[in-house]
Amino acid sequence: MKNACLALLLLSCLSATVCAQEEAPKVLREAAHCLAIKEQDWLGLQNSKATALSLGYVVDTKSYPGEEVLYLVDYTGHSRTEGLVFTIFLRRQDRRRIFDIQNNAKFVRSNKGDAEFRKEGVTFVEPPLWGTWTQQHIARAIRRIERQPMFVVRIKDLLKPSALTQCESYADRQ
């Protein structure tokens, strides 16, 4: 009887935790939507059997004066030790919100690698564009994102078009 009560209590705690997961903020869903629909297949969804993504983000208004930048991480698994990171500049034009994808990188969390990034605990497996300054800012953003909630977003929810979201990227101009 004790085992059954304990199992029931554990099950109710787990289900409360799952149900309590807050919905991903709109800005995160819209940014991820742009990563999911672009021809570049930024998230690698065309060859994936995944049904959901584990995402984190932070909005930065200090690194680029006068700009609002969203750093988005798509974690590989739930451990937060590796993933893809994107730098997305946010703008408004009329009623539309423009998500301009300007950088991306693949990273792992470790204490090894380049001494420049070791204090942040980030090693870039596929480094971002634009050199050391950018890598330092992205590494710091990854650390900040780790301290924020992680959101599980279903891929089918990302593929729905949004009339007020406009997606752009540096790859569109090449």
C-alpha positions in Angstrom: 0.0 0.0 0.0 2.9 2.4 0.8 4.5 1.7 -2.5 1.2 2.4 -4.4 0.7 5.7 -2.5 4.3 6.7 -3.1 4.0 5.9 -6.8 0.7 7.9 -7.0 2.3 10.9 -5.3 5.3 10.8 -7.6 3.1 10.5 -10.7 1.0 13.5 -9.6 4.1 15.6 -8.9 5.5 14.7 -12.4 2.3 15.5 -14.2 2.0 18.8 -12.3 5.5 19.7 -13.5 4.8 18.8 -17.1 1.4 20.7 -17.1 3.0 23.7 -15.4 5.5 24.3 -18.2 4.8 27.8 -19.4 4.2 28.5 -23.0 7.1 29.9 -25.0 6.9 33.7 -25.3 5.6 35.0 -28.6 9.0 36.6 -29.6 10.7 33.2 -29.1 8.1 31.4 -31.2 8.2 33.9 -34.0 12.0 33.9 -34.1 12.0 30.0 -34.1 9.4 30.2 -36.9 11.8 32.1 -39.0 14.6 29.6 -38.4 12.2 26.7 -39.3 10.8 28.1 -42.5 13.9 29.6 -44.2 15.4 27.7 -47.2 18.7 27.3 -45.3 17.0 24.9 -42.9 18.8 26.6 -40.0 17.4 24.0 -37.5 18.1 21.0 -39.6 14.4 20.0 -39.6 14.3 18.5 -43.1 16.4 15.5 -42.0 15.1 15.2 -38.5 12.5 13.1 -36.9 12.2 15.5 -33.9 8.7 16.6 -33.0 9.8 19.4 -30.6 12.7 21.7 -29.9 14.2 22.7 -26.6 14.8 26.4 -26.9 16.1 29.2 -24.7 16.6 32.9 -25.5 17.7 36.3 -24.2 17.1 39.8 -25.6 20.1 42.1 -25.5 19.8 45.9 -26.0 23.3 46.8 -24.9 25.8 45.0 -27.1 24.8 46.8 -30.3 23.7 50.4 -29.3 20.4 51.3 -30.8 19.6 47.7 -31.8 17.5 45.0 -30.2 19.1 41.5 -30.5 17.6 38.2 -29.7 20.0 35.3 -29.0 18.3 32.0 -29.5 19.6 28.6 -28.5 18.3 25.3 -29.9 19.6 22.7 -27.4 20.5 19.2 -28.6 18.8 17.2 -25.8 17.8 18.4 -22.4 21.3 18.7 -20.8 22.0 22.2 -22.1 25.6 21.1 -22.9 25.4 21.6 -26.7 23.3 23.1 -29.4 22.9 25.8 -32.1 22.9 29.5 -31.3 21.6 32.3 -33.5 21.9 36.0 -33.4 18.7 37.6 -34.6 18.2 41.4 -34.9 14.7 42.6 -34.2 13.0 45.6 -35.9 9.6 46.9 -36.4 8.1 48.2 -39.7 4.5 49.4 -39.5 2.8 46.5 -37.6 5.2 43.9 -38.8 8.1 42.6 -36.6 11.2 41.8 -38.7 13.5 39.0 -37.5 16.8 39.4 -39.3 19.0 36.3 -38.7 22.6 37.6 -38.7 24.7 34.8 -37.2 24.7 31.2 -36.2 27.1 28.8 -34.6 27.3 25.3 -33.2 28.7 25.0 -29.6 29.4 22.7 -26.8 29.8 23.6 -23.1 33.2 22.6 -21.7 36.2 23.8 -19.9 38.5 22.9 -22.8 39.2 24.7 -25.9 40.4 28.2 -26.7 41.5 30.1 -23.6 39.5 33.1 -24.9 36.2 31.4 -24.3 37.2 29.0 -21.5 35.9 31.3 -18.8 32.5 31.2 -20.4 32.8 27.4 -20.8 31.8 27.6 -24.4 33.7 25.9 -27.3 32.5 26.7 -30.8 32.4 23.5 -32.9 31.3 25.6 -35.9 32.2 29.2 -35.0 30.1 32.3 -35.8 31.1 34.9 -38.3 32.8 38.2 -37.5 35.6 37.2 -35.1 36.5 37.3 -31.5 34.3 40.2 -30.3 31.2 38.5 -31.7 32.2 35.1 -30.3 32.7 36.6 -26.8 29.2 38.2 -26.9 27.6 35.0 -28.2 29.4 32.9 -25.5 28.1 35.3 -22.8 24.6 35.1 -24.3 24.7 31.3 -24.1 25.6 31.6 -20.4 22.8 34.0 -19.7 20.3 31.8 -21.6 21.3 28.9 -19.4 20.0 30.8 -16.3 16.6 31.4 -18.0 13.8 28.9 -18.5 14.0 26.4 -21.3 10.9 26.0 -23.5 9.8 23.0 -25.4 8.1 24.0 -28.6 6.4 21.6 -31.0 7.8 21.8 -34.5 4.3 21.8 -36.1 3.5 25.0 -34.1 6.6 26.7 -35.7 5.5 26.0 -39.2 2.3 28.0 -39.0 2.6 31.2 -41.0 2.3 34.5 -39.1 1.0 37.5 -41.0 2.8 40.0 -38.8 6.2 38.3 -38.9 8.8 39.0 -41.6 11.9 36.8 -41.8 15.2 37.8 -43.3 18.8 36.6 -43.1 22.3 37.4 -44.2 22.1 34.3 -46.4 19.3 35.9 -48.4 21.6 38.6 -49.6 24.4 36.3 -50.8 
